[in-house]
Every structure is written in structure tokens, then in C-alpha cells.
Amino acid sequence: MTRIDGAVLAVTWIPREAVEGPARLPFQLGLAHFDDPPPERIDDEPAFLIAGEFTFANDVRAWIEVEDGAIVDRGVGGGVVLGHRARAETEGVMFARQTYPVLRPDPQVQADRVRFVQTGGGSTGLAAPRRLGPRGEAHVGAPPAWTTVALTLHTDGRAEHEVIGASAFPRHWIYDDVGRLQVKTALIEFDDWFYRDAGRATPWGGVDTPALVATAESALERRLSQAIIGTDPPFRRLRRGEELVRQGDEGGELFLLFDGVLEVERDGEVIARLGPGAVVGEAALLSGGVRNATLRAITAVRVAAVPGDRIDRGALAALFAQREVPGGS
């Protein structure tokens, strides 16, 4: 008899740049907290979960037992872990994050695989007045955040995971069973999340939100993105269909894609799609300032822009060299 184990971990966290306008007030007053970015690799998951440097963690651990090619037993565990910044108190006012019941439908069993699905999350503690519903009724409370992930174990030993749904806010990062960051949700839609009917438009009300995910950026891009954010750059917003840069135009800026998805088009052909964390624009900075591709928003997009001379040219050259399809424009 052979036992096959698998795991997937979805980490929900609130980036500092994800909240704008009046909604930042609870953070400024100490009633809510931003989170530091999780690591690109989690080498010691128990220690990571104990440290709690996140909002929520949706932890799925499952196993199957196989005998003579047939599945004879199965099981699933894990749950939701609340980050250590679960409460904030200022002058006697306190809002608390709290977990909601884990939703775990019956596993989907086939001859050669079992698919386990789990929804986990809860109240974020981000409480502020807002109006909900067709009558615009006043409401004070914290909307929930969640992820719904699936883990499929095959009799040949393979383990696959997918992100089925997630709240539109904040950010969700997905790690495989050895702690490697694999994908992240690509779009934060704060208004859609904050002004929805929190009692109904959630998995606990029978409604999930499909998740748009993108492949995690490289370690080099992660270091460059930290350098860009360190310059306190301005942010630009693009509507769906708008161009960030056009092939053949001159340009001297480097961009960090903070939110949304960009498609890379060269000579009329779409050659790549880029998600949050991607650093783009290095090609023009290394080749005379002329953009070698068009970058177009296929969702709402937010980017940080920084003059190219503020970033180390050696790092830009390394980024350009590592791209399989040089689409940095």
C-alpha cells in the first residue's frame, strides 16, 4: 500500500499600497494593519504559521492510500490560521479579525484521483462605515476575505493545485507542498470588495468570486520591485484596453506592475501576459530608449513608474537576459 500526500497553502495579506483614499483612515489610526510581503519560499511552514505575519492562511493538507492502483482510503486536514495582528486597539476602540467556519465539500473521487476543495478566511478587521444594498443602508463592519483552493492527488503520485475563487481584496499568494510561491491573485478591487453585501456575496452566502491568477515573478524581479518601491514612486492607473507604452516610442521609465494584467504585443502579435510583481521597461533603458513592445492593460491596471537612472543597470541587464521572451519593452 502506498500513501500519497499533498498540500497547498494560500496566504492572504494586505499590501501597503493596496488601500487608497479615505479607506486608509483605519490604518492611520492604528485600527487596522498592513502586512509585510510573505517570503518567496516558506522553508519551515509550521514556524511561518506560528509567526503569523499575514492576515489569514488557508492551509490544505490531504492524503490518499493506493493499493494495486486503486484508491482505498483518503483524508484531509489543515484549516485556517489567523495572523498574529488579529487585533488593533486605539483609545478604547477595538476591531478584531476573526476566522469563519472552514467550507470543505465532499471530495470528488475518481478512479485515479481525488480532488479536495477548501474555502478559508474570515473578517479582516477593516471596519469603516459604508452603504450596502439597493436601499443604501448604513453598515459598519469588516468585510470578509477568503480563498477557495483545490488540491488533486493522483494515484501516480502527482499533486496538483488550483485557485477556484478568492475575495477581490486583499492579495492572495499560493504556495505548493514544498513551500514554493507558485501563483498570486492578479487584481485587487477594493471598492468591489468593500461595498458588496458581505452577508451574501461570499462563499458562506453561497457565492464565490472567480480568481484571476498570474505566475509569480522571479527572485530578481522581486529585488527590483523592492528597489522601485523604495523610491516612493508615483502610481498610474490604466483602464482595460489602455496602453502603458507603445512599440517604437521613446521612453526612459521603468515600471513595476502592482495590480492587474498586462499583455505584451510585438509586431502585432501577443507574446506574453504579465501579472503583479513584473518589472517592465528595462529593454528600452538598455537599448537606446526605444520601446521594443506595446504593453496593454487587459484588466484595470496600476503601475509604479520610476526613472530608469535610479535603478542599477547591472540588475536591469540581468533581468533582460533571464526573460525567455524579452517583453520588457
Phi, psi and omega in degrees: 000137182242134176256131180242122181250154175205163180205154171214140182233123176253120182253122179258129182211157184252104178291151181298326184273003187277343185242129183231164173068209184300336181294346178283347186303313179303327178289319180293331180272357181082013180274348177212161185228140168282162179245148172285151179301137174295167180286162177284343175216135177254103183278332181230089185297316178304317179294321178298315181292323178294319180297324173066037181275059182196180177271303174220157169230125178259104190254119180243124177229125185222164179209155171226154173245133186238131177226124182053041176080359181249146178279121183250344179200164180201163177194160180216144179218204184094208182154202181248133178247129179272132179298159186289340177273056186281342182222149174224135184227127179221118177052044175083359179258129184222133171239139184239136167289147176211149179276153174258164179301138176293134175258120185220088179295165179302139178301149177265110188257127172238176185299324186242012182196160172226132181250121180253134180237138180215134172250131179217147179163204180167195180287133185279343186083359180274079185264131177200153180295141176202165180249134184233158173080171183296335180269357180064041182290138179292140181214137173238119181174167184261122176295154180274156171237148184200166167226147171239115184236154178239142176233121181247124178253130182255154180293340178275005176101351180285148174231128180236147176228157177211156176258113183275317181205164179194153174295152182289350178213147352271234180265146178231126177246139187244127182245147178274189188286351174248015172085015179271133175292122184253305181220166176218151176295143193262349189217127172257123179238084189298312183298317179299321180288314189289328186256011175280161176285102187296339181278338186243318187274052178217166176301330180286345172257008177091008182231121175256166179245119178304143183259131171265119184241158178223151178296140181297146180288168180283165178299323179295317177298323179299317179293319178294322180296323177295322177294321180293312179298328180295344177273003183053059188283158171285154178252146176240147178247140175236138171277162179304130181095345180282152180261138173277312174219160179239139179303132179095341178285158175274150179192142181236018181252151173253145185235142170248119177282107183273322186211137177100189183230132174250142170256145181256120180241128178230127180053040177082001182243130176284121186248348182193161170233139185237141179244184183307140181097346180290137175254124185228157179108358186289332184298315180296324181291336182261354186224047172085011174081015180252128181292132182261004178201162174262135177248120185234137179284128173252359166223178166300140187226145171229127181233150170261137182241137180218140175303137185299334182286356178270353184245140181302126182293329178297320178293322178295319179296321178295321178296315180298320183289329186278346183288130176294318175242100184298094182244024186285351180056000000 
